[in-house]
Amino acid sequence: MCNRARMRGEPETLWGSMAQLFSERPRDNRFDPVELRPKSRSYVVREQDGERAWDVMTWDVLGGKAKWPMTNVRQLALPQWRRLAEKPENRCIVPLTEFCEFTPDKHDLGDGRPPLKGEMWFSTDQRVFPVAGFWQRTKDGTGFTMVTCDPNELVAPIHPKAMITILEPEDVDTWLRGSYDEVVALQKPYDAAKMTVRGPVFPTRTGEE
């Protein structure tokens, strides 16, 4: 399950959006979209009153109501998720430059310390790639989640259960404006031939990124 991701960049005119925010950019030091983790805040692209622009939301679509942050959702037919996924106004695009999955096995780094899992970082042929998501207002503000799907053959050896739903640029309009059936049809793995992976890296032990 993807709970680490990065977005190296600032709002720009991607996928027909304006390079501006619907809300004010946070000014506090805790806002760091380069390193996206559960309950942190990051950029999303959405539509409002016929305009497509950027916004800043928290990576937890339930706003702290569950035991753990709801960062990934797969079963869109469940009533609580269909209620959001079927409404274009509640859909969004999460822009990323890479995402992480941890290795299933721990590695002995030979430094006399306990073995640990390594980070595998995946990127695509798109400099910034669009991930399917949806959002809602919560008691703590606005929260978003990423939609997952079956893993492709590059991700499956690391995380066999699921991967995030990465869209082709031409599918962004459909995700943001299409019918429920049309967006469900986009819930499929990205072409593994268009992706690369690096790792394992162990930043907490070696300082590697």
N, C-alpha and C positions, 0 to 999 in steps of 0.2 A: 504494500500500500504506500503510495507516494506521500511522504510527510516531510520531504526536504526538496526545495526547488530554488531556482535563481532566476532573476530578471535583471540583466545588466543593461540598463538603459533608462531613459526618461520618456514621458509621453511624446509621441510623434504621430504622423498621419499614416498609421498602419490600418489596413483592411477598411478603408473608407472612413476612418474616424478623424475627428479634429484633434489637434495637439493641444487639448485643454482639458481641464477637470470640471466635472459637474459640481464638485464640492471643493473646499479649500484644501490645499496640500498641508498635511500635518507638519507642525514645526518642531515637534519634540524629537529628542535623540533616539527614541525607541522605534521610530519609523525607519525601517531599513529593508526595502523591497528586494535588494540584492540577495539577501539571505532569507528566504521564505520558510517559515516553520509554523506549526499549528498555533492558532490564536494570534499570530503576528499579522500585520497589515500589509497589503500589497495593492498594486494596480490591477484594475479590471477594465474591460471595455464593455459598454452597454449602450442602450438607446433610451432616449427620453424625449417626448414631445417631437418625434420625428428627427431628432439629432443623435448622432453617434459620437460619443466622446469617452473620456477616461474617468475613472472614479477610484477612490481608495476605500477598501473594505477589509474586514477581519476574516481570516481564513478559518471560519467556523460558522456554517450556515444556521446553526441552532443557537448561537449566541450564549453558549455556556449552559444550556438546559440539559445536556446529556452528561454522562460520566466522563466522556472524553470529547475533544473537539471533533465535530463532524466535518472532516476535510475532504472526504471522498464518498461519492454516492454512485451506486450501480443499478439498483432495482428501481428504475424510473416508473414502473407500473404500480408501485406501492402508493396508496392514496396520499400520504404526506409529501411524497416527492413528485407525483404526477401533478398535484395541485400547483406546484411551482414550475415544473418542466413544460407544462402545456401552455403556459402564458409567456408570450414573447417578452413582455415587460419585465419578467423575472429571470430571463436568461442573460448570460454574460460570457465574455471571452476572457480567459486568464492568459496573459502574455508571459511566456517563459523563454529563457535561453538554454536551460538545461534542468533536468530533474534527477533525483537520486533514489536508488534502491539499495538496501544493505545486502551484503552477501549472506547466503543462508548458513554458511559455516564460519566459525571463528578462525583467525589466523594467529599463529605464534610468530611474533616479530623478532624473537631471539634477543630481547632486551631484558629478560628476567622478570617481566611483568605479565599479568594474565593475558591470554589470547583475546582478541576482539574482532568483531565483524568489520569488514571494510566497506567503504562507500563506492558504489558504481554510478558514474554520472553519464546520463544519456543526453544526446543532442540530436538535432535533425538537420536536413538540408536547408531549412529555413533559419535565417539568422535569429529572428524572434518567431517562435511558433505559437499558434493559437490553440488553446486547450478549451474544450467545451465545459461550461459551468452554468450554474444558476445561483441566484442570490435572493435574500429577503431582508426586510427590516426586523430587527430584534430589539429587545429592551435595552441592549447595550450599543445600538447603532445598526450598521448594515454588515451582514455576514455572507460569505460565499462558499461554495464547495466546487470541487472538480468532479466531473463525471468520468467514471472508469469503464473499461470494457475488457474483453479477453486480451491476454498478452500476445504480442507477436513473437517470432522465434528468437529475436535478440533479447527481449526482456524476460521471456519465460524461464530460462535457466536460472535467473536471479530471483525473479518473483513470479511464480507460476500461476498465481490466482488472478491477477489483473494488472492493467496498466492504465494510465490516464488516456483519455480520448483526445488525440491530437488531430486537428482538422487541416485539410488542404485550404489554402487561401480562398479558393472559389466556393468553399462550403460555409464560410463565415456568415454570409448573408442568410443562408438557409437556417443556420443555427439560431440566429438572432430574430428571424422573421417568419420562419416556416411553421407548418402545422406540427402537432405533437408527433404524428406518424413520420413526418419527414425528418425530425430531429432524432427520433429513435433509430432511424435507418443510418444515421451518421455515427452511431455508437459502435464503432468497430476499430480494430487495431490499425495503427499507422504502418505503412509499408516499411518493413525492417531494412530493406535495401537503401532507404533514404535516411537511415539513422546510424549513428556511431556511438560507441561506449568507451569510456576510459576508467581504469581502476584495476584492482581495488586500491584506494588511497586511504590513509589513516591520519586525518588532520589533527585529531586530538593527541596523537602520539608523535607524529613526525613533522607537523606543520604543513603538510601537503594540502593543496586545494584540489 
